[in-house]
Amino acid sequence: MDAEQIRDGVKYMQQGEKAASKGLFRKPDWDVAAGYYERAATAFKIAKSYDQAVQAYAKASEALFKADAIHLAGKAIENAAFILAQNLNQPQRAAEAYQRASDYFMTQGSIDRAAEQLDKAGKALESVDVNASFEMYSKACSLYEQEDRGRFAVDIFKRAIALLIRNKKYDKAVDMFRRQSVILQKFTSRSHLYKANLSILILIFAIGDDVEAGKQFSSMCGEEAEIGEDLLKAYETSDQALLEKTVRLQHVSFLDNEVAKLARLLTVPGEVLSSASPRKDNLHHHRQLQQQYQPQQRNNNDIRNMSHAQARAELYNRPSQQPTDDLNNGFSNMKGPSHEEYDDDEEDLR
């Protein structure tokens, strides 16, 4: 920290407090006070005394609001929010400050700026509170929708949907896609709308609602509709191979990243593992392990028909079993004969 800058900041804060105070023969001068507070904030920021900088910006915002400079009040508290998010790593306090900035911009009539602050609040909260983050994104989109300026909300919709899919909130993701589709219908190009419709269908399959999937397919057009038809056919016939072939198509890979990743994880009813996934190797390994252990399991039953000497010789001449780590790479519930089983068999013979 720069001690001289901090001293300057403290001095400016004191001057701001003096200008904001009410005297016997004078009123508070909020414009002057705001100027001192902003100078203090700058000094504290240079000195990397970020807590004091946030306090100074908050004071400046309050003074500017009282001076009827509402837009500037919003900018001041936005600066405080930025420091809270970037320098102090306090996302919840940052989100609160961004919401206050949004309120100021709304009061001043700047809808775009108000929505931008809510978008920033949503980003700040993503890692700490998914529901609150989504609420901020949703409110930001609503501001654009109310003003019939939804085209400016497309990127916010994408961020909200990606957040919901990552956290397996598929129902809400479908709702956001449908809100976005209303906006996309007004675009001259229909490609974004067709992609949104296909994305909705994939999410519905992830939810497991076949009836709703049929309804969604009826509203689809273009090449995405052909893909949707193959997806429906794969589910109706439980054809996992067709499903995996379909989700590898270029049109699916061109969807939003989280949707494309989700599509590759889909399975038809009754299918547990996707043959497209690396887990197929584990299934093959599991079958190999079964073949290896089945003769040993049969031998365990045969031991009881041997004489004591023959059984002891059989037990001690057996090759050592595979490490249990190999089993853990296959299905955990499949186990080969353990040393305890050998000991039990020998004890029975005694």
RARAKA-V67373 format. One record per helix or strand. SS is the DSSP state (A for helix, B for strand). FROM is the first residue (numbers start at 1). TO is the last residue. If there is no record, write none. Layout:
# RARAKA-V67373
<<SS FROM TO> <SS FROM TO>>
This chain:
# RARAKA-V67373
<<A 3 20> <A 30 46> <A 50 66> <A 70 86> <A 91 108> <A 111 125> <A 130 146> <A 150 166> <A 170 184> <A 191 207> <A 210 217> <A 222 237> <A 240 247> <A 250 253> <A 257 263> <A 279 303> <A 308 317> <A 324 329> <A 339 349>>
